[in-house]
Amino acid sequence: MKETLLVRPTRATVLLTAGLATLLGAPSAAAAEAPPTLYVNNNTGSSCADGGPGSQAVPFCTISAAAKIVVPGQTVRIKTGKMYDEAVTIDRSGAPGKPVSFVADGPAGRLVSLGRQSLTISGASHVVVRELGVNGGIRVSRSADVELERIRSFGPGDAEALVVGDASTDVRVSRGMHYGVRIEGGAQRTVLGRNEILGDDKEPLTVADAPGTVITNNTFQLGCGTALSLSGGSSGSAVFNNVINAKYQNGPCAPALGRGALAVSQSAAPGTRADYNLIAGSFQVGETVYTWGGTAHQDQAAFHAATGQGAHDIVLPASQDTGTKAVDSADATAPGVLPTDTRGYPVVDDPRVPNTGKDGGFLDRGSREGQNWLESVRLELDQPWAPVGTAVKATATAASAWPAPLTYHFDFGDGSAPLVTDDRTATHVYSSPCECTATVTVYNEAKLKASAGTKAKATAPGPLTADFTSKPFLPTTEDPRAYVAPLTVEVDPRSAAAPWPVQQVDVDFGDGAHERVSALEPVRHAYAQPGDYKVTVTLKDAKGATSTVSRTVQAAYAASGYVPVHPFRVLDTRLSNSPVQAGTPAHVAVPVVYYSSGPHHTGGATAAVLNVTVTGATQDTHLNVWPSGQQRPATSNVNVRAGGTSSNTVTVPIGSDGKILAQLNSGQGHVVVDFVGYYQPNTGQRFHPITPTRLADTRTMGGPLGAFQTRTVKVAGVRSIPPDAAAVALNLTSTGTMGDTHVIAYAEADKRPATSNLNPEPGKDKSNQVIVPVGPDGTITLYNNAGSTDLVLDVVGYYQQGGGGALFTPVAPKRLADTRTTGKLAPGATTTVAGLPADAVGAALNVTATETTGAGFLTVHGYGTARTDASSLNTRPGETVPNHVITPVGDGRVSIWNSWGGSNHVITDVFGYFTQG
């Protein structure tokens, strides 16, 4: 193994040690007492006070408050985080061996920020400042023995970021980044080491009248001007091991600036030495690489021949070539050499590159030292899942820049002591069950590290015993647009007792569907219809053992919120001239999107709210609508006469394939389906049922609507509807109609959809329940397409975000009651319909009146509540009339009252119910 030395063990090693001692000062014979600490913290909750003691409990709010009282040997710890927007002046001194220190107090690498303010060190000595970010410039004047380490500085406007002057002595600037530096005004023995010094519209480093300046192992970024210039009385200076990158320019620099790498004036040349520098970049005609004593030199050979300087300089045509040329090629005995680079990394020998430094040394040029980076680490366990007592072998595989000895720290995650070894493998026996994370941290000789981890499962010994849990799998609040089919159930076998890895999981979902996976992980299945199913799970482990368990799992629709949409058409068989035939269901694809735009419902919808119209029927008939994948129910949604047009709102569960079915009972006819909203778990609005209340009646409010006319109706904040209602459920009735027409109810007056809600006909009072989004101004708009008609609006509920409302649970369409088996409902009589959950507060029904003897209406209301004059359905002699009815529920029942117009048979179908969520 090679020793990690700056140079090979030659006389140079002794020279380096001596050089560092001369530069930095030998350590004192006895350690000074640990200095007390002052604290500065302006972060929220710090309880800071500038008039306080500067303790950790009551720190100063400003750095300036500490700077005014700091005494030799004290350290001012400045909390990182919030910016300190203050100009700071340090004018108090420390003592030899007892400096006054200002350092960051926070995570490694985090700087204290002064924002756009400045830092001034004036008339002070024995001062240390570390880990500071200054955008208003730094100035050191009339000061001595000052250390600026890990400072990031920018100057105000065009000024330099850092200026050292006014006869300051022994100022050391190291491991920082500075946008322009100037050493001037008789400053002596200034040392710049391991810095990144930038220049674009200003010169990176200017040294003027500053004798004994040492510039070693810095990296310069040059735009225009001269990267490093010494002039005036800057004699006796040293320029070693620097990298100067001349950036590509889109044209020549301004004549006043020019462009050059190193310039030493005639007055600064005596006693000044320069060597082992690397210069990279293109210099155009008229631009000089070197200027020494007033004479320009375009290449290293000419420069060295004329001056004796730069014997080991490297000049390259492009900056991208600096990487390998800078490695292991510097002078480790040069003045100002530091043992660690700008990031704190040590000097290391790269075995891939010949050691061409002085006396065979391997110090790199520039501010950064190339490292044996640990590029990746992988940890593998030969038994990642095994019973307690099994020997588990861990193997680490590390990739680094070059081969070198590594140390491995294995931690098996069970609280046992980490194992430290030079071997890339380690063996461990878990003593108790756990699901642990085993980790390895790999270190190289430079203490660079990389880590990796993997899961380890130590199990209780015993036989393989299958088990599983189940739950509905629903869309989430965080990701409501992800596709989740209705009636999806998650079967999770991870509760099984499995001492060895499970390699095969077979799930029989009890409806003919099966799934096999190769890991003990949850599986999901969408059932076609709700119900109880026998689910069987069979496991097989790595040792060949098998185990089976069965239990009953329920698939049920989940309680859901309502999401209104701008209505749009999803089916119109007239466009393709393909009418729906009796006995053959039409498939209606409910729009589903996966994170896209345009008309859509989300992939997690359980039920759709539609407006369904049947027109051009060849005979009296009715239309069923039900979820795809389920048997056709004995219910109905739209009843229509031969040659007529009839529409109705339909709330229907969505099939697991995202479709619904529609089928005529007899004959044929065209079907038009408009999508107006949907219900989905964990999102949407909650429903608030109210006693049916008349909201508007054009017969007393403005008169009938003529052809192409609109009428705006205020709904939010009216009657029992709150101002923030998102949608309203209304019963919309037409009366006194003059001419066949259609009516649209919608949210915003200037955004009328190409859909319809009601198809009025002359001589008939027709009704349809609608769910309409509320516009931004709290109104809805009614539009009449032809002729004229009066419209009556009765509100039965509203939808609102939160507010303690109810959620909707879809059910497979089901008939609750049919008076054709019990006797007609007489005029003025009430029938009670039961069969709803006892905790239901509302229900979505389809109510149909048939065999009517006289014109009238039905009113549906919650059982046990007072009836109002609002109508739910208008009856007509000789016709079968359906209507979608959302109604309050009392004690699991609803009441249906027949007006005094004539007797009716009443048929009630349920499509879902509302419960308090």
Secondary structure, 3 states (H helix, E strand, C coil): CCCCCCCCCCHHHHHHHHHHHHHHCCCCCCCCCCCCEEEECCCCCCCCCCCCCCCCCCCECCHHHHHCCCCCCCEEEEECCCCCCCCEEECCCCECCECEEEEEECCCCCCEECCCCCEEEECCEEEEEEEEEECCCEEEECCEEEEEEEEEECCCCCCCCEEEECCCEEEEEECCEECCEEECCCCECCEEECCEEECCCCCCEEEECCCCCEEECCEEEECCEEEEEEECCCCCCEEECCEEEECCCCCCCCCCCCEEEEEECCCCCCCCEEECCEEECCCCCCCEEEEECCEEECCHHHHHHHHCCCCCCEEECCHHHHHHHHCCCCCCCCCCCCCECCCCCECCCCCCCCCCCHHHCCCCCCCCCCCCCEEEEEEEECCCEEECCCEEEEEEEEEECCCCCCEEEEECCCCCCCEEECCCEEEEECCCCEEEEEEEEEECCCCCEEEEEEEEEEECCCCCECCCEEEECCCCCCCCCCCCCCCEEEEEHHHCECCCCEEEEEEECCCCCEEEECCCCCEEEECCCCEEEEEEEEEEECCCCEEEEEEEEEECCCCEEEEEEEEEEEEEHHHHCCCEECCCCEEEECCECCCCCCCCECCCCCEEEEEEEEECCCCCEEEEEEECCCCCCCCCCEEECCCCEEEEEEEEECCCCCEEEEEECCCEEEEEEEEEEEEECCCCEEEEEEEEEEEEECCCCCCCEECCEEEEEECCCCCCCCCCCCEEEEEEEEEEEECCCCEEEECCCCCCCCCCCECCCCCCCEEEEEEEECCCCCEEEEEECCCEEEEEEEEEEEEECCCCCEEEEEEEEEEEEEHHHCCCECCCCEEEECCCCCCEEEEEEEEEEECCCCCEEEEEEECCCCCCCCCCEEECCCCCEEEEEEEECECCEEEEEECCCCCEEEEEEEEEEEEEC
